[in-house]
Amino acid sequence: MIKISRVVVLGTGTMGSGIIQVIAQSGYRVKMQDISDYLLSRAQQRIEKSLSKLVEKKKISVEEKDNILSRIVPGTSLDVVSDADLIIEAVPEQLDLKVGIFGELDKLAPKHAILASNTSSLPITAIAAATKRPQQVIGMHFMNPVPVMRGVELIRGRVTSQETIDSAVEFTCSINKIPVVAQDYAGFITSRVLNAYLNEAAYTVMDGNTPKDVDDAMVYCTNMPQGPCALMDLVGIDVIVYVLGILENEFGPKFKAAPLLRQMMRAGHLGRKSGRGFYEY
Ligand SMILES: NC(=O)c1ccc[n+]([C@@H]2O[C@H](COP(=O)([O-])OP(=O)(O)OC[C@H]3O[C@@H](n4cnc5c(N)ncnc54)[C@H](O)[C@@H]3O)[C@@H](O)[C@H]2O)c1
């Protein structure tokens, strides 16, 4: 198994900054890389704000907050990976972009390093094929918001080695998250099961049930923490339709988006971000 002590995170947006925070909070020194100094300082501010909330709630001291921040080292060049044991990529969800980055990483990272992608929908096997070490490529699918969500889906590509899986499992536990290993088919476990459920909920609204009744049924009768319509509004109707399209491509018509979701998209009722979805905001 590879002993992981030096970690680099590529991309410091919504997911990257959360991943950097939890890794630094667990005592690791972590390098973060993005395409401009402005984006790096924005990530630093975001992490500082998140840690300040923990100080306010008395979960960490001011001294601990300062120590965590001091363990985060920014850089704009991909050369930051030259001494890494583990690199976690969290750049935008575009296969071409990720494939290009993994090709570069393969040249720049030490031979033993594990290359991980935080992709939520792209095949790890295709990303791994851009390298000469596909056995050391794995999916590490963190959930949003990273500091809050407990689980991390670890995606086993077609040729990911057991040693790589074991190392990633050990690392995930060391940052106080629960690892779950999933096979490399579209949507892995989480997105596939969740989106089938959300799509079916949209059909029950088409049947004439109100979004509130659908949500109340699932919250009070099955103990879901949140109703599916409220969750779809939070995620974005456009995002749900996009992911269903990927699942339909791989698994066929059972994942065809409910006509209601397409109609809502056409009306611009995308959920919270547009002020209206199943509910008004
Ligand atoms: N947002 C979510 O809820 C969520 C959940 C799970 C997984 N994901 C996945 O995580 C990944 C990142 O998503 P996000 O929401 O954090 O995106 P984001 O747009 O918030 O952040 C992406 C960051 O990557 C940077 N970037 C772009 N090109 C780069 C390059 N060549 N090198 C280094 N950095 C580069 C951008 O400047 C930006 O800071 C995606 O693959 C996404 O599918 C997202």
The ligand as an SDF file (V2000), in Angstrom:
LIG
                    3D

 44 48  0  0  0  0  0  0  0  0999 V2000
  -20.5620   20.9370   -7.2940 N   0  0  0  0  0  0  0  0  0  0  0  0
  -20.9910   19.7440   -6.8770 C   0  0  0  0  0  0  0  0  0  0  0  0
  -22.0320   19.6170   -6.2060 O   0  0  0  0  0  0  0  0  0  0  0  0
  -20.1680   18.5120   -7.1680 C   0  0  0  0  0  0  0  0  0  0  0  0
  -20.3640   17.3630   -6.3910 C   0  0  0  0  0  0  0  0  0  0  0  0
  -19.5530   16.2460   -6.6230 C   0  0  0  0  0  0  0  0  0  0  0  0
  -18.5900   16.2790   -7.6250 C   0  0  0  0  0  0  0  0  0  0  0  0
  -18.4440   17.4250   -8.3910 N   0  0  0  0  0  0  0  0  0  0  0  0
  -17.4030   17.4110   -9.4150 C   0  0  0  0  0  0  0  0  0  0  0  0
  -16.2790   18.1340   -8.9340 O   0  0  0  0  0  0  0  0  0  0  0  0
  -15.5820   18.7470  -10.0250 C   0  0  0  0  0  0  0  0  0  0  0  0
  -15.4410   20.2310   -9.7650 C   0  0  0  0  0  0  0  0  0  0  0  0
  -16.7280   20.8010   -9.6150 O   0  0  0  0  0  0  0  0  0  0  0  0
  -16.9550   22.2080   -8.8890 P   0  0  0  0  0  0  0  0  0  0  0  0
  -18.4270   22.3070   -8.6580 O   0  0  0  0  0  0  0  0  0  0  0  0
  -16.0120   22.3620   -7.7360 O   0  0  0  0  0  0  0  0  0  0  0  0
  -16.5230   23.2220  -10.0670 O   0  0  0  0  0  0  0  0  0  0  0  0
  -16.1030   24.7580   -9.9420 P   0  0  0  0  0  0  0  0  0  0  0  0
  -16.3980   25.3620  -11.2600 O   0  0  0  0  0  0  0  0  0  0  0  0
  -16.6940   25.3710   -8.7100 O   0  0  0  0  0  0  0  0  0  0  0  0
  -14.5090   24.7080   -9.7270 O   0  0  0  0  0  0  0  0  0  0  0  0
  -13.6150   24.2810  -10.7140 C   0  0  0  0  0  0  0  0  0  0  0  0
  -12.2640   24.9470  -10.4680 C   0  0  0  0  0  0  0  0  0  0  0  0
  -11.3180   24.3760  -11.3590 O   0  0  0  0  0  0  0  0  0  0  0  0
  -10.4890   25.4200  -11.8390 C   0  0  0  0  0  0  0  0  0  0  0  0
   -9.8460   25.0370  -13.0970 N   0  0  0  0  0  0  0  0  0  0  0  0
  -10.3200   25.1120  -14.3550 C   0  0  0  0  0  0  0  0  0  0  0  0
   -9.3990   24.6550  -15.2200 N   0  0  0  0  0  0  0  0  0  0  0  0
   -8.3300   24.2690  -14.5070 C   0  0  0  0  0  0  0  0  0  0  0  0
   -7.0600   23.7200  -14.8260 C   0  0  0  0  0  0  0  0  0  0  0  0
   -6.7220   23.4610  -16.0820 N   0  0  0  0  0  0  0  0  0  0  0  0
   -6.1910   23.4640  -13.8180 N   0  0  0  0  0  0  0  0  0  0  0  0
   -6.5250   23.7290  -12.5310 C   0  0  0  0  0  0  0  0  0  0  0  0
   -7.7130   24.2550  -12.1540 N   0  0  0  0  0  0  0  0  0  0  0  0
   -8.6030   24.5100  -13.1370 C   0  0  0  0  0  0  0  0  0  0  0  0
  -11.4360   26.6180  -11.9850 C   0  0  0  0  0  0  0  0  0  0  0  0
  -10.7030   27.8360  -12.0560 O   0  0  0  0  0  0  0  0  0  0  0  0
  -12.2850   26.4650  -10.7120 C   0  0  0  0  0  0  0  0  0  0  0  0
  -11.6820   27.1320   -9.6110 O   0  0  0  0  0  0  0  0  0  0  0  0
  -16.3830   18.4030  -11.2760 C   0  0  0  0  0  0  0  0  0  0  0  0
  -15.8280   17.2720  -11.8830 O   0  0  0  0  0  0  0  0  0  0  0  0
  -17.7730   18.0920  -10.7240 C   0  0  0  0  0  0  0  0  0  0  0  0
  -18.5170   17.2260  -11.5450 O   0  0  0  0  0  0  0  0  0  0  0  0
  -19.1880   18.5330   -8.1760 C   0  0  0  0  0  0  0  0  0  0  0  0
  1  2  1  0
  2  3  2  0
  2  4  1  0
  4  5  1  0
  4 44  2  0
  5  6  2  0
  6  7  1  0
  7  8  2  0
  8  9  1  0
  8 44  1  0
  9 10  1  0
  9 42  1  0
 10 11  1  0
 11 12  1  0
 11 40  1  0
 12 13  1  0
 13 14  1  0
 14 15  2  0
 14 16  1  0
 14 17  1  0
 17 18  1  0
 18 19  2  0
 18 20  1  0
 18 21  1  0
 21 22  1  0
 22 23  1  0
 23 24  1  0
 23 38  1  0
 24 25  1  0
 25 26  1  0
 25 36  1  0
 26 27  1  0
 26 35  1  0
 27 28  2  0
 28 29  1  0
 29 30  1  0
 29 35  2  0
 30 31  1  0
 30 32  2  0
 32 33  1  0
 33 34  2  0
 34 35  1  0
 36 37  1  0
 36 38  1  0
 38 39  1  0
 40 41  1  0
 40 42  1  0
 42 43  1  0
M  CHG  2   8   1  16  -1
M  END
$$$$
